Amino acid sequence: MKGMSVIVKQISRLMYPSILVLGVYIILHGHLTPGGGFAGGVLIAGAFTLLVLAYGADEVTTARGKWRATLGESIGIFLFWFIAVLGIVQGGYFFLNMVNHGEPLQLFSAGIIPLCNIAIGIEVSAALFAIFITMSVLKLGDKV
Amino acid sequence: MSLLLYFIIVPLGGAFLLPIISRLRESLSDWVGNAITALLLYCSVYGVITASGKTVTYFVGGWRPIADIPVGINLVMDGLSGLMLLIVNIVALLVTLYSVNYMARYTDKGKYYTLFLLMVAGLNGVILSGDLFNLFVFLEITAIASYALVAFGIEDEELEASFKYQVLGGTASALILLGIAVFYQTTGTLNLADASRVIAGIGHTPTVLFAGVLFMAGFCLKAALIPFHAWLPDAHPAAPAPISAMLSGVVIKVLGVYPLCRLFFNVYGITPLIQDIFMVLGVVSIILGVFLALSQWDFKRLLAYHSISQIGYVVLGIGLGTPLGILGGLFHLINHSVFKSLLFLNAGSVVYATDTRELKELGGLQRKMPVTGATSQVASFSIAGLPPFNGFWSKLIIIVACVQAGQMLFAVLAVIGSILTLLSFLKVQRYVFFDALKEKWKNVREVPFLMCVSMIVFALLCIGMGLLLLPQISAVTLKPAADVLYTGLEYATKVLGG
């Protein structure tokens, strides 16, 4: 897949940091405002997808690019699992909310829920990006 | 007891780590996969022995019920769940053992074990869940992992079968989800034990029954009973042999028969109408399944049709609703898991050695592949119901229970089904293992050691499982499971207390 014109490239380059920041914001405030790990993760994957559309897929569809997407996905989902298992270690219950709950409506509150949101954000962004890479490489009738 | 949790979190954790581990070294994924299934088998044996038929409940996240009304998700292990866990994890361990050599012919073992462990986690989750929506989530985990596993060979045949499986599996899931929505709207709860109390209070109102009809259609699609069976004869043969063994051996039972029993015996409370539906579906599956199987010339496709027929026996036995009938049905369920898994592994070994599944092309493999041949004869006799193999005992109990319940017609049809099964397997034995050895197979060799070990253990189980009927062994395995279904609505009291 080839890149697009200079105008598209420049505008996407200007846009993508703000999309990334918005995604991170939505993930971190998931327990306070609408959205959360999934919605923020989709935005982050969207920022990368925008770059790929503008600049072409050659950079990311290498073996290393695919491995990075797999790695991000595995780490994200494993973190989520790990947070849940920590509950057993701490108090004998899976998904026990063992972190200090803090002041309601503050950024640092709600115990493990923001941590879970971060894990979900990593997982969703990496997985959606991996799906996008796969779909941009494969054509009908291709063998993997 | 947090032991219940390990059945779900251990395979999930393994599945999440495997994509990274297998990248370091391909052979590590074999070790991790087998170690996890071995650990799960140990946990299930330990759990069944320590629980010894009592009901154990676990509240996820520490959300205990308030005034007997559950607020969080709970996991429940009673006699029935214990029996199912035991059989799922036995089959899973032997199948991963078999996969070590068999899957070496495919690419990317890491992905295979990831999907396999996700499937096992989903199966254990369905069995342990005490919450209807949670059950649906685990059911989808298993279903989606198995769609991918059916297509693992990525040839045209596999992809087509997987697509068909996905469409019909998706239909089933949609029906179940709609059923859950109607059910929740009517009863105001998703917890099975709590819902059981609510339904006992309001009775079988039209909306409750409508949800029941949706569940019946959805779960029968998953169980592949006869009017709902179209996906099975494509999906099961197309998958790699170990996955065929899992799908036919445990997946159709855990996703289909188990939720049907749980819902209609423990939540709705069994009625003569529901019993009649079970029995008629069962008998139709027995007879039509075996007739469809008789005309097949593809080894694995023939076995797939027999799965439909044998599930019919399970549903017929359970549908009788008598203690003996339920015992026979559940006993046949675990027996079928063992001998059908073994038959699919035998078919896999034949494919491994010769690269064909056509019965007419094979012949005379008995001398070249003695282990595969001998174990397949044990499994064939078991499925056909010859004494002293396990299939004989369970079919005998089901037929005796039919006679006791006064259902002579069903008893006769079950016997006819059994005779036709014997006929069909004599055909398999003649065309694959006996007959004259064809010229092109003279260099065929027996399959590798680990595959043989797995098949031999299955064959020993086929011979030895009749012992489960001994009173001492039955008291911790079959009896508590049958009691759970026979005592029906007492489930709510056992889970929530009071």
Interface residues (C-beta under 8 A of the other chain):
Chain A: W67 T70 L71 E73 S74 I75 I77 F78 W81 A84 V85 G87 I88 G91 G92 Y93 F94 F95 L96 N97 K143 V144
Chain B: S2 L5 I9 L12 G13 F16 L17 P19 I20 R23 F59 V60 G61 G62 I154
